[in-house]
Amino acid sequence: MERIRITKENKMLKSGEYFIDSFDNIDLQTEVNSECDILLTNLSDSSLLKLLINKDSKVTFSVLADKQINNANIRILLKSNASIDGYFADFSKEAINLNCTIDLDEEGAAANFRLASLAAKNDVKKIDVSINHNSPRTYGKVDNYGVCKDDAKITFLGTSYILHGAVKSKTQQNAKIMVFDKASNAIAKPILKIDENDIEASHAAVVGKINDEHLFYLTSRGIDEATAKELITFGYLKPILSGFKEEQIKEHISSLIEGRM
Amino acid sequence: MSVLKITNLHASVEGKEILKGVNLMINEGETVAMLGPNGHGKSTLFNVLMGHPKYQVTEGSIYFDDKDVLSLTTDERSKLGLFLGMQLPSEIPGVINSDFLKAAVNARREKPISTYNFYKLLNKVTTELKMPFDLATRSLNEGFSGGEKKRNEILQLELLEPKIALLDEIDSGLDVDAMQVVADVIRKEQANGRGFLIISHYARLYDLVKPTRAVVMINGRIVLDGGPEIFKRIDQNGYEFIKTEYGVEIDKEEQEMNKVSIGSCAVREAIK
């Protein structure tokens, strides 16, 4: 099925598959009880994307960033029992500064975000995926995976905020960064803010170098160290591919990772 | 015919000396049983032979024919014809088993193997080892049962065709049927002229693959080197006779179990 191109004119999305290839500011919403798959391949500088996911509708939102982005903002608001599965594949060169805020505004709203980012050379990447639990029984999960090489810097921020009254909500913030070189700089700050008692919340931050045992296992089979590191890194970032349907985009992402390793 | 020659090898881990002057020769084509109590340096020797970064060689030499093994990187040692079947193979999330196997096969070829030929080869060996083919499409060793991991090691042995294979407790975690399958492959590879140095605590594997020699490692040295009657004797009576007949005091193993399990747990968490 061909994706429908989203322009400034179509603001209300029916069930279907869409793509956005260029925008400055765009304001979208989904119809009640719809199922939408949105692919965004061209995040632009200083852009703002707003997405309102109406009652009972389900969204898959896949974002590929493959060039420099100085300041991009994404605001997502979910109504009752609406849900979103988000996938961010960031393999852009140089800088990226991305802010994504998700408001789980009504009961039963759910957001599940996974991000993979690769920073090399002099890249400076700052990514913030934050979730506000504004209502009871809302669910949020953020998994940020990063690989940091050379003199690059990755900062993963993200605040999962459970507001007073958002009882029975569940939230998770995870940030993991694999560091390759001495000059690489990695910061993982998954933050929880909790103003309610009857909830479940967890966060995890891991910054570490590639596992020596893994490297030994692969090299002991004759695979040279560079290729072994590439296999391990690829294995670490690759799960993001599951968020992209089109084969050519999967291949594009794979080649971006390989090219940058 | 290739020869692996270890001379006066000393090696330590985190400043503690484990190998204290190992002398040992293994010929391509022979099968040697390696025995010895836990914690006396058997696995350390295997890891040092393969160049594990945790171990420092402080003295001695390892030659494979005229090649100075200690000057080579781990991958070069593999390409030279050494293979280590590990006691606890690493689980590497996200790395697809077949991608890994293909990279390992290609590492020793001038021209990369075609996808068709690789799958044909993989299909042949997985059938031989009675492994479900879908193991090839899963993350390397992740979620594999103990027996599947060990079969995956033997599968790599078959694909990589080393001159000398070091098998570290390859029989642990195998049920009787799997043991038979693994032993069949080892016997086939023996007939192909491969050499084996095999660590096992059980006579069953040795009964199946019939080593031509047995060596005993105690206190970081090879204290006995002789015929297969040695492992039969140890299987029946333990290591006590080595003390009484050869005057070797056997050092007690130090308890380090907790440290090891915490370490591997955290590492797994870090890379998941």
HADDOCK unambig.tbl for C-alpha pairs under 7 A between the chains (distance, minus, plus):
assign (segid A and resid 206 and name CA) (segid B and resid 270 and name CA) 6.07 0.50 0.50
assign (segid A and resid 208 and name CA) (segid B and resid 270 and name CA) 6.84 0.50 0.50
assign (segid A and resid 213 and name CA) (segid B and resid 90 and name CA) 6.80 0.50 0.50
assign (segid A and resid 214 and name CA) (segid B and resid 90 and name CA) 6.08 0.50 0.50
assign (segid A and resid 214 and name CA) (segid B and resid 92 and name CA) 6.46 0.50 0.50
assign (segid A and resid 216 and name CA) (segid B and resid 52 and name CA) 6.40 0.50 0.50
assign (segid A and resid 217 and name CA) (segid B and resid 90 and name CA) 6.65 0.50 0.50
assign (segid A and resid 219 and name CA) (segid B and resid 74 and name CA) 5.76 0.50 0.50
assign (segid A and resid 219 and name CA) (segid B and resid 75 and name CA) 4.68 0.50 0.50
assign (segid A and resid 220 and name CA) (segid B and resid 50 and name CA) 6.64 0.50 0.50
assign (segid A and resid 220 and name CA) (segid B and resid 74 and name CA) 5.43 0.50 0.50
assign (segid A and resid 220 and name CA) (segid B and resid 75 and name CA) 5.37 0.50 0.50
assign (segid A and resid 220 and name CA) (segid B and resid 78 and name CA) 5.76 0.50 0.50
assign (segid A and resid 221 and name CA) (segid B and resid 75 and name CA) 6.37 0.50 0.50
assign (segid A and resid 221 and name CA) (segid B and resid 78 and name CA) 5.72 0.50 0.50
assign (segid A and resid 221 and name CA) (segid B and resid 104 and name CA) 5.63 0.50 0.50
assign (segid A and resid 222 and name CA) (segid B and resid 75 and name CA) 3.91 0.50 0.50
assign (segid A and resid 222 and name CA) (segid B and resid 76 and name CA) 6.29 0.50 0.50
assign (segid A and resid 222 and name CA) (segid B and resid 78 and name CA) 4.81 0.50 0.50
assign (segid A and resid 222 and name CA) (segid B and resid 79 and name CA) 5.42 0.50 0.50
assign (segid A and resid 222 and name CA) (segid B and resid 104 and name CA) 5.80 0.50 0.50
assign (segid A and resid 222 and name CA) (segid B and resid 107 and name CA) 5.87 0.50 0.50
assign (segid A and resid 223 and name CA) (segid B and resid 75 and name CA) 5.61 0.50 0.50
assign (segid A and resid 223 and name CA) (segid B and resid 103 and name CA) 6.56 0.50 0.50
assign (segid A and resid 223 and name CA) (segid B and resid 104 and name CA) 5.48 0.50 0.50
assign (segid A and resid 223 and name CA) (segid B and resid 107 and name CA) 5.70 0.50 0.50
assign (segid A and resid 224 and name CA) (segid B and resid 75 and name CA) 5.58 0.50 0.50
assign (segid A and resid 231 and name CA) (segid B and resid 95 and name CA) 6.26 0.50 0.50
assign (segid A and resid 232 and name CA) (segid B and resid 95 and name CA) 6.12 0.50 0.50
assign (segid A and resid 235 and name CA) (segid B and resid 93 and name CA) 6.41 0.50 0.50
assign (segid A and resid 235 and name CA) (segid B and resid 94 and name CA) 3.66 0.50 0.50
assign (segid A and resid 235 and name CA) (segid B and resid 95 and name CA) 4.54 0.50 0.50
assign (segid A and resid 236 and name CA) (segid B and resid 94 and name CA) 5.70 0.50 0.50
assign (segid A and resid 238 and name CA) (segid B and resid 94 and name CA) 6.87 0.50 0.50
